[in-house]
Amino acid sequence: MKKLYWTYALAVVAFVACTSDEVSVVEHNDTVEPVAITFGAGSNRVHTRADLVGSAAAAALSNYFHVYGIKTVGGTAKTVYPDYVVEYDGRDGAGAAHSTASNSHGWEYVGLLSYPSQILHYWDYSADNFIFQAWSPTVGNATVTIDSPRSLTISAPTSQDLAQLYLADLVEVTKGATGTTNTFGGTVTFTFRNMSTKVRLGIYETVPGYSVSEITFRSAGGNFANSNSNALLDGTFNAADFATGGTYHVTYNATTGRAELDHVAPASSTLAGYFDFGTFDQGIIGTESTTPTWAGGSSAYRSVLPNEDHAADMTLYVDFTLTANDGSNDVLYVKGATATVPQSFMVWHPNYAYTYLFKITKDVNGTTGDEGVDPTKLYPITFDAVVKEEVEVTASEFELKD
């Protein structure tokens, strides 16, 4: 897991992005006998540091995945796996590793009770290459349509359906290629990645001697009414549909093979003026970066759909109350404090978790007076002392006489 931190005048925005290492694979040398095509799988969940393999990967995938594969012979693409289901040891008649020619790592696609028409396929050494796509909806309701050997369409009614969908990196096996994970005659090993995005927002403060409470979230452009209940990030954002459900066209990065999602429905021209991170407590907020006050009431991430075509900066625009902790009941009302989240930090990729963490300090850019008129920042009251010395006055002489 990579942790990236960006610091602003008002805010610290921390992003947590999960990536994965490649899964190892057992390779086989070419032989004169037909070599069966077998499958293996690894999985990378959002928030985990290590790849899941074997039975742990199978559990993440609900013990099954789909595979579509073609081979290219003399420049002509020919389908090998039109849409096969591959199941793990113990499910639907699948056995242990090496129990059949089609099962090298516990993943089986021949002799399954629910898919009796699936047959064993072999590596074709007259082919130039094989291309494989794989996916697993697990227990969700996401649907996948095959568009081409290098593209899919996925539809997820809700963000939770997408959170339960795994897509594998594109696997292309080229004859004669060396130094690659997947080779001719070997097990085809897929690296699956979860397709949802996770987000959360937290705020904490470090103003000496004061507590911060009663945060009001505002919109500079009137995109929403002032909110004392929900944490709203102001600015042009793809509509709420983008965060709850939608249809995506899937292609693959030419270098890494990772799935890239392009939102196609609802229409990308539909925009909203904010993103809602959920309810925000109006009590005293946290004072440490490790224990901020979280939108939604906990540090748990919220599942949303990827938003890879986001095109605008967004702004946290707030008022809040400062209360002295010395028993004096001194109260300050700070208005118009802002922090900008750049557009690039609002681009949400699948299988990434993003944390937006804002810090209120004594250098906050809000004002305790009138916005646009009085100075911003908090200015401490300080004291000095001057002692006035006596001044000696010399009197004139006065003669007493008539």
Secondary structure, 3 states (H helix, E strand, C coil): CEEEEEECCCCEEEEEECCCCCCCCCCCCCCCCCCECCEEEEEECCCCCCCEEHHHHHHHCCCEEEEEEEEEECCEEEEEEEEEEEEECCCCCCCCCCCECCECCCEECCCCCCCCCCCCCECCCCCCEEEEEEEECCCCCCEEEEEECCEEEEEECCHHHHHCCEEECCEEEECCCCCCCCCCCCCEEEEEEECCEEEEEEEEECCCCEEEEEEEECCCCCCCCCECCEEEEEEEEECHHHHHCEEEEEEECCCCCCEEEEEEECCCCCEEEEEEEEECCCCCCECCCCCCEEHHHCCCCEEECCECCCCCCEEEEEEEEEEECCCCCCEEEEEEEEEEECHHHHCECCCCEEEEEEEECCCCCCECCCCCCCCCCCCCCCCCCCCCCCCCCCCCCCCCCC
